Amino acid sequence: MRAAGPRSGGRILVDQLRLHGADAVFCVPGESFLEVLDALYDLGEAVRLVVCRQEGGAAAMAGAYGRVTGRPGVCLVSRAPGATNAASGVDMAFRDSAPMLLVVGLVPRAVAGREAFQELDVGPFFGQMAKWAARVDDPARLPELVARAFEVATSGRPGPVVLGVPEDVLAAEAEVADARVYRPVQPSPDPADLERLGALLAAARRPLVLAGGGGWTAAASADLRAFAEASELPVAASWRSQDVLDNRSPSYAGHAGLAADPRLAERVRAADLLVAVGPRLGEITTGGYRLLDVPRPRQRLVHVHPDLAELGRVYQPDLPVNAGVAGVAAALRDLPPAANPPWSAWTTQAHQDYLAWSEPPPGVAALDLARVVAVLRERLPDDTIVANGAGNFSIWLHRFWRYTSFGSQLGPRGGAMGYGLPAAVAAKLACPDRPVVAVTGDGDFLMTGQELATAVRHALPVLVVLVNNGLYGTIRMHQERAHPGRMVGTDLVNPDFAALARAYGAHGEVVERTGEFPAALDRALASAGPALLELRTDPGVLRPPG
């Protein structure tokens, strides 16, 4: 507990970050937090400073870092332009249930309230996208408020927290002790709830577990698998939570996301008991709120979630359980397994349907994205982390890639474009020994493509697979459905992405036919640093068949 002598606010802040386990800080430097940068200088590699090219990319990296590590990813930005740019990453972290701390350098206290140069009030601005947003006006309160920020970011439903600190507070000195290391708090399951869940399972004939959301760990994933396989229960993954259960498990039933297997959707409708462990039961997972009736589903519903506000928000469960997923998964593992369960054939068929759905159908285009994903899954190790942004290109990834290792999927649950590349950079920093791939589209990439320079600067061998069809493909798909023959605003004029990658100092190649991809992949993987493969695809093929 350090208290010997005065420290600047910037030094106190950095000491708290280090105390609470931060080992990386993502930022675009700004004059409003020079004292923080100066304090980081003295720490060297103890807290790695990752300088990014735009605050949205930096904030996306911090959120992804939080998802991968389970600890709050930290981002530093300056005043209104930096903070407003970073807002997209804060919103991503909120919707991803990712622990994150954004620190915003603010105008000096003496000029606050005058609409001073680049002034911003963080509370009203971030109030709808952060779990907590506060201003620090006294350097002596930094230990208290930073500790609270870490606790709020990791407790209950994880999420982002924002602290605004005026630059004169960071420059001012105070003599204050450090806080204790934060401890996240999760509600625990009530034994009576577990007993009731056991009774509901015993009465079921067509149960389905729906798992996902935030707060999962490798141990919780293993507990879920042990529980499901012991009782031969089918498990579907909620939206972009496909790594919550090894997809090779005989219990795995597929992904309840966009462009889901129609057979899985029908299985959700036909279930007589739905056990939702962790997901919010939001619009995408529930098929636009059509797979379950609102507010009382036809299926008996058990809903487990760490945030009490989610229980009954849309659906009234038969058994609401306010608990963290790790505690519930451990408790489920200890439940006596069902003997000769009547749903065994139901589970076997669910997994067989998933396997069939995830096999590439015969290709019709010169460059078949289904076969590309199949090659990637054949060539890359099981622990590969795959990040993606938003767009129709991700449908091929989610359908044909098989997630076999927990912590291997980074996809924006809020549907934000520009997430894939920054997330991949953060994942490679957090897990340097694991292969990392970013799958992105042409429109998606150019939202944050400048962060390829960040990957080059830090010599991070991230593989970028860029699908270029010259369109905002998702919007074109909706346009063709709603206003056929009246296409406007969705055509793109793109650079030569492979040449752009080489200009940054990365490896870059163009692939135009399926047969060219394996050799190009080998060359990309053999390159010393970041590599980008530009896949030029048919703009007429906007989604896989089926």
Summary of the structure (lengths in Angstrom):
residues: 546
radius of gyration: 23.8
end to end distance: 60.8
largest distance: 72.7
contacts: 2032
relative contact order: 0.10
helix: 42%
strand: 17%
